[in-house]
Amino acid sequence: GTIYPMNGIYKELTKPERIVFVGAALDDHGNALFEQATSIVFEKEGDKTKLSIKVTFSKVKPEAMGHLAGAEIGWNQMLDKLLIYVGNKKD
């Protein structure tokens, strides 16, 4: 229910193996709290897919520490929702 405004741009889309994007979390005035570079790699492992995520933060302002503390939890929540979506999808 909480909104976390961000901006960003995709730097690389290599179907079906890699997504790279950069972005920034924004405060209430639209100013960057930190910047992040994210790389997501998909690797086939038998009949499954291994998903690897690397996030690098930079230009972190002190008021951003609460956001960073919840980053891992946020990613896990998004991935849980993705698993539900993919699991319910009919081909």
C-alpha positions as CSV (number, residue, x, y, z in Angstrom):
1,G,0.0,0.0,0.0
2,T,3.0,2.4,0.2
3,I,4.1,4.2,-2.9
4,Y,7.8,4.5,-3.5
5,P,8.4,6.8,-6.5
6,M,11.3,6.0,-8.7
7,N,12.6,6.9,-12.1
8,G,14.9,4.9,-14.4
9,I,16.0,3.7,-17.8
10,Y,16.7,0.3,-19.2
11,K,20.3,0.0,-20.4
12,E,20.2,-3.6,-21.7
13,L,17.5,-6.1,-22.7
14,T,18.9,-9.3,-24.0
15,K,16.0,-11.7,-24.5
16,P,15.7,-14.1,-22.8
17,E,18.8,-13.9,-20.6
18,R,19.5,-10.4,-19.2
19,I,17.9,-7.1,-18.0
20,V,20.0,-4.2,-16.9
21,F,18.5,-0.9,-15.6
22,V,19.5,2.1,-13.6
23,G,17.3,4.4,-11.6
24,A,16.8,6.5,-8.5
25,A,14.4,6.5,-5.6
26,L,12.8,9.9,-5.2
27,D,11.7,11.9,-2.2
28,D,8.4,13.8,-2.0
29,H,9.9,16.7,-4.0
30,G,11.2,14.5,-6.8
31,N,14.9,14.6,-5.7
32,A,17.0,11.4,-5.8
33,L,17.6,9.7,-2.5
34,F,20.0,7.2,-4.1
35,E,20.9,5.8,-7.4
36,Q,20.9,2.1,-8.2
37,A,22.2,-0.1,-11.0
38,T,20.3,-3.4,-11.3
39,S,21.3,-6.5,-13.3
40,I,19.0,-9.5,-13.6
41,V,20.2,-12.7,-15.3
42,F,18.1,-15.7,-16.2
43,E,19.9,-19.0,-16.6
44,K,18.4,-22.3,-17.8
45,E,19.0,-25.1,-15.3
46,G,17.3,-28.3,-16.6
47,D,13.6,-27.6,-16.7
48,K,13.9,-24.6,-14.3
49,T,15.3,-21.1,-14.6
50,K,17.8,-19.6,-12.1
51,L,17.3,-15.9,-11.5
52,S,20.2,-13.8,-10.2
53,I,19.8,-10.2,-9.2
54,K,22.6,-7.8,-8.4
55,V,21.8,-4.3,-7.2
56,T,24.5,-1.7,-6.6
57,F,23.6,1.5,-4.7
58,S,25.4,4.9,-5.1
59,K,25.0,8.5,-4.2
60,V,23.1,7.5,-1.0
61,K,21.7,10.4,1.1
62,P,21.3,9.8,4.8
63,E,17.5,10.0,4.7
64,A,17.5,7.0,2.3
65,M,18.8,4.5,4.8
66,G,15.2,3.3,5.7
67,H,14.6,2.6,2.0
68,L,17.8,0.6,1.7
69,A,17.1,-1.3,4.8
70,G,13.9,-2.6,3.2
71,A,15.4,-3.3,-0.3
72,E,15.9,-7.0,0.2
73,I,12.4,-7.5,1.6
74,G,10.9,-5.5,-1.2
75,W,12.7,-7.6,-3.9
76,N,11.5,-10.8,-2.1
77,Q,7.9,-9.6,-2.1
78,M,8.1,-8.7,-5.8
79,L,9.6,-12.1,-6.6
80,D,6.9,-13.9,-4.5
81,K,4.2,-12.1,-6.5
82,L,6.0,-13.0,-9.8
83,L,6.0,-16.6,-8.8
84,I,2.3,-16.5,-8.1
85,Y,1.6,-14.8,-11.5
86,V,3.8,-17.2,-13.4
87,G,2.3,-20.2,-11.6
88,N,-1.2,-19.1,-12.5
89,K,-0.4,-18.3,-16.1
90,K,-1.8,-20.7,-18.7
91,D,0.3,-21.2,-21.9
